[in-house]
Amino acid sequence: MTDLEQRMREAYDAQHLPEGLRARTLAAIEEKRVSAEPPSAEPTFRVLRRRPRGRVLTALAACLLLVLAAFGAYGVYQIPSAYVDIDVNPAIELVVNPFGIVIDAEGLNEDGRAVLAGAAVVHRPYHDAIDRLMKNEAFAASVGEDGFIDINVIAESDNLSDQLLSESSEALATMPGAHACHRADAATREEAAAVGLCVGRYRAAQELIALDPSYTLEECADMSMRQLHDHINECHAQVTVGGENEESAGQGCGSGNGNGHGHGRGRHGA
């Protein structure tokens, strides 16, 4: 019995209470004291009570780590690490994560949106996504035998860029017509987006306008990639035949009329 308990007993003894009430009160105190004391003869029982609790805490901690790891991996999965602009007349941009998986796809014009409506490319490895695009009926029909497919890769790392260029070239090798793969930088992508064009179309338009200033960006936007490159080749051919320099090469090297479906974009994340 502790000193505090002894003093409580003495205090109750000093009170003139009915005998029954005092007895019941002292009995209640004694019951609380006994229940509060640790068992002295059952050390094994105490050890056994702690061990299951430890296992539960370990399991909960493991679950928490798994949840945190899952959220962390998902965060990395959602990071855009590369953009692939594909332009024929359909204009499409694929967003690729660090693992080479397509995490978003955007049709940059009406034809591009129509192609993506029939090609499930999101959450697929890039080589699978680009293969599906090449085999899409609407995309293949837009290329034809005389089409021109232009692909530009904008990537944070050289390794990812090389991978995407290689896989793009493999897919293009199965297609008719002409095609080209290029590496581009983020600054060019920003410039192209600012005027509502794909990277490949923007580059071709800049080249054509430099050769023949009578062309405008609006006219270039309305041409197919084949038309753009045909006009560029015409200008280069006239320079070669006429022996003119670039300053005077643009005279009469093609008309500014083209037909197409426009390439304006509402790019998000640019």
C-alpha positions, 0 to 999 in steps of 0.5 A: 500500500502506498503512502497516498493510499494509507492517507486516504484510508486514514482520512476515511477513518476520521470521518463519521460516515455510515459503516456501509458506505465507508466499507463500500468506498474502501472496497472500491479503492482497494479494487482500483489499486489491485487492478492498477498493479502490474501482474507479478507472476505472469511476465510471459503474458506481458511479452505476448501482448506487446508482440502482436502490437509490434507486428501491427505497427510494422504492417501499418508502417509498411502499408504507409510506405507502399502508399507513399511510394505509389504516389511518388511513382505516379507523380513521376509517371505524370511528368512530361519529359518529351513532346513529339509533333507529328504533322502531315495534314493531321497535326498531332502532339504526343506527350511522353513521360520519363519511362517512354510512355505516352501520357497525353495526346492532342489533335492540333487541328480538326484532322488530328482530332479525328485521327486520335478519336480512332487511335488509342495511344495514351498510356501506351509505350511510344513505339506502340502509340506511333505504330497505332497512329501509322496504322490508323485509317484516317491517318494513312488516308491523309498520307497517301503515296505522295504525302509527307510526314514530318516528326519533331522530337523535343526531349529533356534528355539525349537518351530519350530523344534518341529513343523516340527518334529511332522508334519514329524512324522505324514506324515511318519506314512502313509508310508510303510517301516521304518522311523526316525525323528531326530533333527540336528544342523547347524554344522552337516549340514555344515559338511554333505554339505562339503562332498556332503551328506544329514545330515541323510546319513552323520550321518549313514555313520559316524556310519557305518565307525566307526563300520567298517573302511573298508567302505568309504564315497563314498560307503556310498553315493552310498547306499540307506538308507535301505542298510546303516542301514542294514549294521549298524545293521549287525555290531551291531549284530556281536558285540553283538554275538561275544562280541567284542568291537567297536575297533574290531567290524568291521571285516567282518560285511558286504561288502562295495558294495552298489548300488544307484544313488549318493548323491552329492549336489550343495547346495546354502545358506549352 
